[in-house]
Amino acid sequence: MCAGFFSRFTKPKPHIVESPQPPSIVHGAGMQIPEYKNKPYFIVASVEMGNTTTKCILTGVSLETGKSYVINKTVSMSRDIRPPRPGEEVFGETLDGTKLSRQAVTELVRDTLIQCHQEAHLDIEKDLDFVVRSTGVVAEMDSPDQVGDFVIALANGCLAAGVPPRKMTPPMAKANQPQKLQPFSFADKVVFVGAVAGVIPPVGSTGVEMVANEMEGELAMAGIKEGAKWTPVDFRNPCVSMDFGTTLDGRITSDVAPDAPSPFAKTIGNFCGLAGAIPDAIVRGTGLVQERTGTALDIFGEHSVIGGFLTGNNRRVVDDFVDRCHEHIDIRIVPPDRDRFGRVPVNAKLAIESHVAMIGCDCGVNSSDLDKLSAIGAEIHKDYNLTMLNEVVDRVCAKMALRMIDVAVKENLVPKNSSIGFTGRAAISGRKPEYILDGIIERNLFDNPNDHLVFVDDGLARGASLMGRCMNSLGKPKNPIGGVRGGPCIMNRRIKIGK
């Protein structure tokens, strides 16, 4: 018993990355100026509209060190968007049923972008270098390619806020870049071919996207790669990246041989379906949050917690509730006859034809059993307490993550030199990272499991910053993000291919 008791204090702690404050420069007594005001920084705005939150996150990358910092974050609840006005067409809705019009989305993005810059005392036209837009609001779309209409609405919001169009597209040449970027740019030596963080996106033979939130998966992967730079984990290809927002997205990338003609990894796996929507359903049964739009975020927050105690009897109760929840959670390779999985539009047949493993998470069929999870949540709240509810939620989410990894392992997509990364509230909050690490250790996938696992906050914003850097060819060969785990920077190979 003693060994088991003390093991909780000595077992390895997961690598959890939380956004550091940007450095400041001291000018005289008590006067500090943020470094990004004086030194060369690449400042990117990530505009994200999800099913639960709408965010504008400003990140600044020091062009001297390559390190990325969160300058400011403005977050609002997507459920609070103004309702469509008479004459406005409803062109989508969030997972909880909040109706959306193009005009309302445009106004929300405009106001969020302006507010974020005002809070940071930055000028959109003078200080901002690049904007990346993304959305997870895909559940009510008819097909994956419809997400383009939504991104146009996001772009209109950026334009309405005063963002010049040139700050939303890659420059055609180094001479077109701002003067401050040119000394750090490799745009005259390499060509941007669409690869972000050393990975080529998956495209079927028809050019049609396989899953509606493809871009979010790309950004999450890139963001985890960037965030891992703050840890000892070498999170380069091959890797498994998962974003546990309200909906699930992410990618699995291939290994690349040193003598391969192309230095870029391929996307060999995709994740889609439900993630945070599952714990949200559990807490909605308690009556502690709004019945239709409440979230686990409203009760438990989004920060990670390490440690804690649970008696043996309570642990058995928790495990029973977790097993009951997972009886309704469907995690597997998406079958070819499905055009939605977890309410996310997919082209599963195309994925199979393109040899891309599409791993989905659903609750019933297209979230048909979410009400059953709410009933379990109501039972927990009636018979126990919030501590028990929190523990069940954390273990349900951790088991979801581990089941997805099990599917990837079964498909031979997790070699010994791969790394696994998570972002999103339903994977990095509470004790979920601890429980996921425990599960990875139990599976004996790696010799040193903690060296292959990382948890990163603000993955989409970090990914947007990295995407902007890739589009502008602002690499750091001495601190590479592209390439394979343990390998060198791929800049020389890219230059050779360009020639």
C-alpha positions as CSV (number, residue, x, y, z in Angstrom):
1,M,0.0,0.0,0.0
2,C,2.8,2.4,0.9
3,A,4.4,1.9,-2.6
4,G,1.2,2.7,-4.3
5,F,0.5,5.7,-2.1
6,F,3.9,7.3,-2.7
7,S,4.0,6.4,-6.4
8,R,1.5,9.2,-7.1
9,F,4.1,11.7,-6.0
10,T,7.0,10.2,-7.9
11,K,5.4,9.2,-11.2
12,P,6.3,11.4,-14.3
13,K,4.3,14.6,-14.8
14,P,3.0,15.3,-18.3
15,H,4.5,18.1,-20.3
16,I,1.8,20.8,-20.3
17,V,2.6,24.0,-22.2
18,E,0.7,27.2,-21.2
19,S,1.2,30.4,-23.1
20,P,4.1,32.4,-21.6
21,Q,4.0,36.2,-21.4
22,P,6.1,38.0,-24.0
23,P,9.4,39.4,-22.6
24,S,9.7,43.1,-21.7
25,I,12.5,45.6,-22.0
26,V,13.2,47.8,-18.9
27,H,13.6,51.5,-19.6
28,G,14.5,53.3,-16.5
29,A,13.0,52.8,-13.0
30,G,9.7,50.9,-13.2
31,M,9.2,51.4,-16.9
32,Q,8.8,48.3,-19.0
33,I,8.0,48.1,-22.7
34,P,7.0,44.8,-24.4
35,E,9.8,43.4,-26.5
36,Y,7.5,43.2,-29.6
37,K,7.3,47.0,-29.6
38,N,11.1,47.4,-30.1
39,K,12.4,44.2,-31.6
40,P,11.5,42.4,-34.9
41,Y,8.4,40.3,-34.2
42,F,6.1,38.6,-36.6
43,I,2.6,39.3,-35.2
44,V,-0.3,37.1,-36.3
45,A,-4.0,37.3,-35.4
46,S,-5.8,33.9,-35.2
47,V,-9.5,34.4,-35.7
48,E,-11.4,31.3,-34.6
49,M,-15.1,30.8,-34.5
50,G,-16.0,27.5,-32.8
51,N,-19.1,25.9,-31.5
52,T,-18.4,27.0,-28.0
53,T,-16.1,30.1,-28.2
54,T,-15.1,32.7,-30.6
55,K,-11.5,33.9,-30.2
56,C,-9.0,36.4,-31.5
57,I,-5.6,35.5,-30.2
58,L,-2.6,37.7,-31.1
59,T,0.7,35.8,-31.1
60,G,4.2,37.3,-31.6
61,V,7.1,35.4,-32.9
62,S,10.6,36.7,-32.1
63,L,12.3,36.7,-35.4
64,E,15.7,36.5,-33.6
65,T,14.9,33.5,-31.4
66,G,12.0,31.8,-33.2
67,K,10.0,31.6,-29.9
68,S,6.3,32.4,-30.0
69,Y,4.3,34.3,-27.3
70,V,0.7,35.1,-26.8
71,I,0.3,38.9,-26.8
72,N,-3.4,39.1,-26.1
73,K,-6.5,36.9,-26.1
74,T,-10.1,38.0,-26.5
75,V,-12.7,35.3,-26.0
76,S,-16.4,35.4,-26.2
77,M,-19.1,32.6,-26.1
78,S,-20.4,31.8,-29.6
79,R,-23.8,31.3,-28.1
80,D,-23.9,35.0,-27.4
81,I,-23.8,36.0,-31.1
82,R,-26.7,38.3,-32.1
83,P,-29.6,36.4,-33.7
84,P,-30.2,36.7,-37.5
85,R,-32.2,39.7,-38.4
86,P,-35.2,39.8,-40.7
87,G,-34.0,39.3,-44.3
88,E,-30.7,37.7,-43.3
89,E,-30.2,34.1,-44.5
90,V,-29.3,31.5,-41.9
91,F,-26.3,29.8,-43.4
92,G,-25.2,27.6,-40.5
93,E,-25.6,26.9,-36.8
94,T,-23.4,25.7,-33.9
95,L,-23.6,22.3,-32.4
96,D,-26.0,23.5,-29.7
97,G,-28.3,25.0,-32.4
98,T,-27.4,28.7,-32.2
99,K,-28.4,30.1,-35.6
100,L,-25.8,32.0,-37.7
101,S,-26.1,34.5,-40.5
102,R,-23.2,35.8,-42.6
103,Q,-23.8,39.3,-41.4
104,A,-23.8,38.3,-37.7
105,V,-20.6,36.2,-38.1
106,T,-18.9,39.1,-39.9
107,E,-19.9,41.6,-37.2
108,L,-18.7,39.3,-34.3
109,V,-15.4,38.7,-36.0
110,R,-14.9,42.4,-36.7
111,D,-15.7,43.4,-33.1
112,T,-13.6,40.7,-31.6
113,L,-10.6,41.5,-33.8
114,I,-10.8,45.3,-33.0
115,Q,-11.2,44.7,-29.3
116,C,-8.2,42.3,-29.1
117,H,-5.9,44.9,-30.8
118,Q,-7.2,47.8,-28.6
119,E,-6.6,45.8,-25.5
120,A,-3.0,45.1,-26.7
121,H,-2.5,48.8,-27.8
122,L,-1.7,47.6,-31.3
123,D,-2.7,49.1,-34.6
124,I,-4.3,46.6,-37.1
125,E,-2.9,48.3,-40.2
126,K,0.6,49.1,-38.8
127,D,1.5,46.4,-36.3
128,L,-0.3,43.3,-37.5
129,D,1.6,41.2,-40.1
130,F,-0.8,38.3,-40.9
131,V,-4.3,36.9,-40.2
132,V,-5.4,33.3,-40.3
133,R,-9.1,32.4,-40.0
134,S,-10.6,29.0,-39.0
135,T,-13.9,27.5,-37.9
136,G,-15.1,24.4,-36.1
137,V,-18.7,25.2,-36.9
138,V,-19.2,22.5,-39.4
139,A,-21.9,20.2,-37.9
140,E,-24.9,21.5,-39.9
141,M,-23.1,21.9,-43.3
142,D,-24.1,19.5,-46.1
143,S,-20.5,18.7,-47.3
144,P,-16.9,19.4,-46.3
145,D,-16.4,22.0,-49.1
146,Q,-19.1,24.2,-47.6
147,V,-16.7,25.3,-44.9
148,G,-15.3,27.7,-47.6
149,D,-18.4,29.8,-47.4
150,F,-18.0,30.2,-43.6
151,V,-14.3,31.2,-44.0
152,I,-15.4,33.9,-46.5
153,A,-17.7,35.3,-43.8
154,L,-14.7,35.3,-41.4
155,A,-12.6,37.1,-44.0
156,N,-15.3,39.7,-44.4
157,G,-15.1,40.4,-40.7
158,C,-11.4,40.8,-40.9
159,L,-11.7,43.3,-43.8
160,A,-14.4,45.2,-41.9
161,A,-12.0,45.5,-39.0
162,G,-9.5,47.2,-41.3
163,V,-7.2,44.2,-42.1
164,P,-5.6,44.8,-45.6
165,P,-6.2,41.9,-48.0
166,R,-2.4,41.4,-48.4
167,K,-2.2,40.3,-44.8
168,M,-4.4,37.3,-45.4
169,T,-2.5,35.8,-48.4
170,P,1.1,34.7,-48.8
171,P,3.5,37.2,-50.5
172,M,4.5,36.4,-54.1
173,A,8.1,37.4,-53.5
174,K,10.5,38.4,-50.8
175,A,10.4,42.0,-52.1
176,N,6.7,42.1,-51.3
177,Q,7.3,41.4,-47.7
178,P,7.6,44.2,-45.0
179,Q,11.1,45.5,-44.6
180,K,11.4,44.2,-41.0
181,L,10.7,40.6,-42.2
182,Q,13.1,40.5,-45.2
183,P,16.3,39.8,-43.2
184,F,14.7,36.7,-41.7
185,S,13.0,35.4,-44.8
186,F,14.0,32.5,-47.0
187,A,11.4,33.4,-49.6
188,D,14.1,34.0,-52.2
189,K,15.5,30.5,-51.7
190,V,12.4,28.3,-51.2
191,V,8.9,28.1,-52.6
192,F,5.8,27.7,-50.4
193,V,4.1,24.6,-51.8
194,G,1.3,24.3,-49.2
195,A,3.3,22.4,-46.6
196,V,2.8,23.6,-43.0
197,A,5.3,22.5,-40.4
198,G,6.8,20.0,-42.9
199,V,3.6,18.3,-43.7
200,I,1.7,18.1,-47.0
201,P,-2.1,18.2,-46.5
202,P,-4.2,15.3,-47.7
203,V,-6.1,15.9,-51.0
204,G,-8.0,13.2,-52.8
205,S,-7.8,12.6,-56.5
206,T,-10.7,14.9,-57.1
207,G,-9.3,17.7,-55.0
208,V,-12.2,17.5,-52.6
209,E,-11.5,17.7,-48.9
210,M,-12.2,14.6,-46.8
211,V,-13.4,16.2,-43.7
212,A,-15.1,19.6,-43.1
213,N,-12.7,20.8,-40.4
214,E,-9.5,19.9,-42.3
215,M,-7.9,23.3,-41.8
216,E,-8.5,23.1,-38.0
217,G,-6.7,19.8,-38.0
218,E,-3.8,21.4,-39.9
219,L,-3.6,24.3,-37.5
220,A,-3.8,22.1,-34.4
221,M,-0.9,19.9,-35.6
222,A,1.2,22.9,-36.4
223,G,0.4,24.5,-33.0
224,I,1.3,21.4,-31.1
225,K,4.6,21.3,-33.0
226,E,5.3,24.9,-32.0
227,G,4.2,24.5,-28.4
228,A,6.4,21.5,-28.0
229,K,9.4,23.7,-28.5
230,W,8.9,24.9,-24.9
231,T,9.4,21.3,-23.7
232,P,12.1,18.5,-24.1
233,V,9.7,16.7,-26.5
234,D,10.9,16.6,-30.1
235,F,7.5,16.7,-31.7
236,R,8.4,16.4,-35.3
237,N,7.3,13.8,-37.9
238,P,6.0,11.2,-37.5
239,C,3.4,12.4,-35.1
240,V,-0.2,12.1,-33.9
241,S,-2.0,15.4,-33.1
242,M,-5.5,15.7,-31.7
243,D,-7.6,18.8,-30.9
244,F,-10.3,18.2,-28.3
245,G,-12.4,21.3,-28.8
246,T,-16.2,20.9,-29.0
247,T,-15.6,18.9,-32.2
248,L,-12.6,16.7,-32.8
249,D,-9.9,17.3,-35.4
250,G,-6.3,16.4,-35.9
251,R,-3.8,14.5,-38.0
252,I,-1.4,11.7,-38.2
253,T,1.7,12.3,-40.2
254,S,4.1,9.8,-41.8
255,D,7.8,9.1,-41.2
256,V,10.2,10.4,-43.9
257,A,13.3,8.6,-44.9
258,P,16.6,10.6,-45.0
259,D,17.0,9.9,-48.7
260,A,13.3,10.5,-49.7
261,P,12.9,12.7,-52.8
262,S,10.6,15.0,-50.8
263,P,11.5,16.1,-47.3
264,F,7.8,16.6,-46.4
265,A,5.7,14.1,-44.4
266,K,2.3,13.0,-45.7
267,T,-1.0,13.1,-43.9
268,I,-1.9,9.5,-43.3
269,G,-4.6,9.9,-40.7
270,N,-7.4,12.3,-39.8
271,F,-9.6,12.8,-36.7
272,C,-13.2,13.9,-36.8
273,G,-16.4,13.9,-34.8
274,L,-17.2,14.9,-31.3
275,A,-14.8,15.8,-28.4
276,G,-15.8,18.5,-25.9
277,A,-19.5,18.0,-26.9
278,I,-19.4,14.8,-24.9
279,P,-18.4,16.2,-21.5
280,D,-20.8,19.1,-22.3
281,A,-23.7,16.7,-22.6
282,I,-22.8,15.1,-19.2
283,V,-22.8,18.4,-17.3
284,R,-26.0,19.6,-19.0
285,G,-27.9,16.9,-17.2
286,T,-27.0,18.4,-13.8
287,G,-29.0,21.6,-14.2
288,L,-26.0,23.7,-13.2
289,V,-25.6,25.1,-16.8
290,Q,-28.0,26.1,-19.5
291,E,-29.8,23.1,-20.8
292,R,-29.1,23.7,-24.5
293,T,-25.9,25.8,-24.6
294,G,-24.1,25.0,-21.3
295,T,-20.6,23.6,-21.4
296,A,-18.2,21.8,-19.1
297,L,-16.1,24.9,-19.4
298,D,-18.7,26.9,-17.4
299,I,-18.2,24.6,-14.4
300,F,-14.6,23.3,-14.4
301,G,-12.6,25.9,-16.5
302,E,-9.9,25.1,-18.9
303,H,-6.8,24.7,-16.8
304,S,-5.0,21.5,-15.9
305,V,-4.7,20.1,-12.4
306,I,-2.1,17.6,-11.2
307,G,-2.6,15.2,-8.3
308,G,-5.6,14.5,-6.0
309,F,-7.0,11.6,-4.0
310,L,-9.8,9.2,-4.6
311,T,-10.7,6.4,-2.3
312,G,-10.9,2.8,-3.7
313,N,-14.7,2.7,-3.3
314,N,-15.2,6.0,-5.1
315,R,-12.8,4.9,-7.9
316,R,-15.0,1.8,-8.5
317,V,-18.1,4.1,-8.7
318,V,-16.2,6.5,-11.1
319,D,-15.1,3.5,-13.3
320,D,-18.7,2.3,-13.5
321,F,-20.0,5.7,-14.7
322,V,-17.1,6.0,-17.2
323,D,-17.9,2.5,-18.6
324,R,-21.6,3.4,-18.9
325,C,-20.8,6.6,-20.8
326,H,-18.5,4.8,-23.2
327,E,-21.2,2.3,-24.0
328,H,-22.7,5.2,-26.1
329,I,-19.4,6.5,-27.4
330,D,-18.4,5.1,-30.9
331,I,-14.7,5.4,-31.8
332,R,-13.5,3.7,-34.9
333,I,-12.4,4.1,-38.6
334,V,-15.3,5.9,-40.2
335,P,-17.1,3.4,-42.5
336,P,-17.3,4.3,-46.2
337,D,-21.0,4.6,-46.3
338,R,-21.1,7.5,-43.8
339,D,-21.3,11.1,-45.0
340,R,-21.3,12.4,-41.4
341,F,-19.7,11.1,-38.2
342,G,-20.4,12.9,-35.0
343,R,-22.4,15.4,-37.1
344,V,-19.2,16.5,-39.0
345,P,-19.5,16.1,-42.8
346,V,-16.9,13.7,-44.2
347,N,-16.0,12.0,-47.4
348,A,-15.1,8.6,-45.9
349,K,-15.0,6.8,-49.2
350,L,-12.5,9.2,-50.6
351,A,-10.4,8.9,-47.5
352,I,-10.2,5.1,-47.9
353,E,-9.4,5.5,-51.7
354,S,-6.6,7.9,-50.7
355,H,-5.2,5.6,-48.0
356,V,-5.9,8.1,-45.2
357,A,-7.2,6.6,-42.0
358,M,-10.2,8.7,-40.8
359,I,-10.7,8.0,-37.1
360,G,-14.1,9.3,-35.8
361,C,-15.7,9.8,-32.5
362,D,-19.5,9.8,-32.2
363,C,-22.1,9.3,-29.5
364,G,-24.8,7.0,-30.9
365,V,-25.3,7.9,-34.6
366,N,-24.5,11.6,-35.3
367,S,-24.8,12.5,-31.5
368,S,-28.2,10.7,-31.1
369,D,-27.2,9.4,-27.6
370,L,-26.0,12.7,-26.1
371,D,-29.2,12.8,-24.1
372,K,-28.3,9.5,-22.5
373,L,-25.0,11.0,-21.3
374,S,-27.0,13.9,-19.8
375,A,-29.1,11.4,-17.9
376,I,-25.9,9.9,-16.5
377,G,-24.7,13.4,-15.5
378,A,-28.1,14.0,-13.7
379,E,-27.6,10.8,-11.8
380,I,-24.1,11.7,-10.7
381,H,-25.2,15.2,-9.6
382,K,-28.2,13.8,-7.7
383,D,-26.4,11.0,-5.8
384,Y,-22.8,12.4,-5.4
385,N,-21.1,15.8,-5.8
386,L,-19.1,18.0,-8.2
387,T,-15.8,16.3,-7.3
388,M,-17.3,13.0,-8.5
389,L,-18.7,14.7,-11.7
390,N,-15.3,16.3,-12.4
391,E,-13.5,12.9,-12.0
392,V,-16.0,11.2,-14.3
393,V,-15.6,13.9,-17.0
394,D,-11.8,13.7,-16.8
395,R,-11.7,10.0,-17.1
396,V,-14.3,9.8,-19.8
397,C,-12.3,12.3,-21.9
398,A,-9.0,10.5,-21.2
399,K,-10.5,7.1,-22.2
400,M,-11.8,8.7,-25.4
401,A,-8.2,9.9,-26.2
402,L,-6.7,6.5,-25.4
403,R,-9.3,4.6,-27.5
404,M,-8.4,6.8,-30.5
405,I,-4.8,6.0,-30.0
406,D,-5.6,2.3,-29.8
407,V,-7.4,2.6,-33.2
408,A,-4.3,4.4,-34.7
409,V,-2.0,1.7,-33.2
410,K,-4.2,-1.1,-34.7
411,E,-3.8,0.7,-38.1
412,N,0.0,0.7,-37.7
413,L,0.1,4.5,-37.6
414,V,2.1,4.9,-34.4
415,P,5.7,3.8,-34.9
416,K,8.3,3.8,-32.1
417,N,9.8,7.2,-33.2
418,S,6.4,9.0,-33.3
419,S,5.1,11.5,-30.8
420,I,1.6,12.2,-29.6
421,G,0.2,15.7,-28.9
422,F,-3.1,17.1,-27.6
423,T,-4.7,20.5,-27.5
424,G,-8.2,21.7,-26.8
425,R,-10.2,22.0,-23.5
426,A,-11.4,18.4,-23.4
427,A,-7.9,17.0,-23.4
428,I,-5.7,19.5,-21.5
429,S,-8.0,20.6,-18.6
430,G,-8.4,19.1,-15.2
431,R,-6.5,15.8,-14.7
432,K,-6.9,14.6,-18.2
433,P,-3.2,14.9,-19.2
434,E,-2.2,12.9,-16.1
435,Y,-4.7,10.1,-17.0
436,I,-3.8,10.1,-20.7
437,L,-0.1,9.8,-19.8
438,D,-0.9,6.9,-17.4
439,G,-2.7,5.1,-20.3
440,I,0.3,5.7,-22.7
441,I,2.6,4.2,-20.2
442,E,0.4,1.2,-19.7
443,R,0.4,0.6,-23.5
444,N,4.2,0.4,-23.6
445,L,4.3,2.2,-27.0
446,F,7.6,3.9,-26.3
447,D,10.7,3.3,-24.3
448,N,10.3,6.6,-22.5
449,P,6.6,7.5,-22.9
450,N,6.8,11.0,-21.4
451,D,9.4,12.0,-24.0
452,H,6.8,11.3,-26.7
453,L,3.8,13.1,-25.2
454,V,2.9,16.8,-25.0
455,F,-0.2,18.9,-24.1
456,V,-0.4,22.4,-25.5
457,D,-2.9,25.3,-24.9
458,D,-4.1,27.6,-27.7
459,G,-3.1,25.0,-30.4
460,L,-5.1,26.8,-33.1
461,A,-3.6,30.2,-32.4
462,R,-0.1,28.8,-32.3
463,G,-0.8,26.9,-35.5
464,A,-2.0,30.1,-37.1
465,S,1.2,31.8,-36.2
466,L,3.2,29.0,-37.6
467,M,1.2,28.8,-40.8
468,G,1.9,32.5,-41.3
469,R,5.6,31.9,-40.8
470,C,5.5,29.1,-43.3
471,M,3.7,31.2,-45.9
472,N,6.3,33.9,-45.4
473,S,9.2,31.4,-45.3
474,L,10.3,32.6,-41.9
475,G,12.1,29.5,-40.8
476,K,14.7,29.0,-38.0
477,P,17.2,26.3,-39.3
478,K,18.9,26.1,-35.9
479,N,15.6,25.4,-34.2
480,P,13.6,23.5,-36.8
481,I,10.0,22.5,-36.7
482,G,10.0,20.7,-40.0
483,G,11.8,17.4,-40.5
484,V,11.7,14.2,-38.6
485,R,12.2,13.5,-34.9
486,G,15.9,13.6,-34.1
487,G,16.8,14.7,-37.6
488,P,18.2,17.9,-39.1
489,C,16.4,20.9,-40.5
490,I,15.0,20.3,-44.0
491,M,15.9,23.8,-45.4
492,N,18.8,22.6,-47.5
493,R,16.8,19.8,-49.1
494,R,14.0,22.3,-49.9
495,I,16.5,24.7,-51.5
496,K,18.0,21.9,-53.5
497,I,14.5,20.9,-54.8
498,G,13.7,24.5,-55.7
499,K,16.9,24.7,-57.8
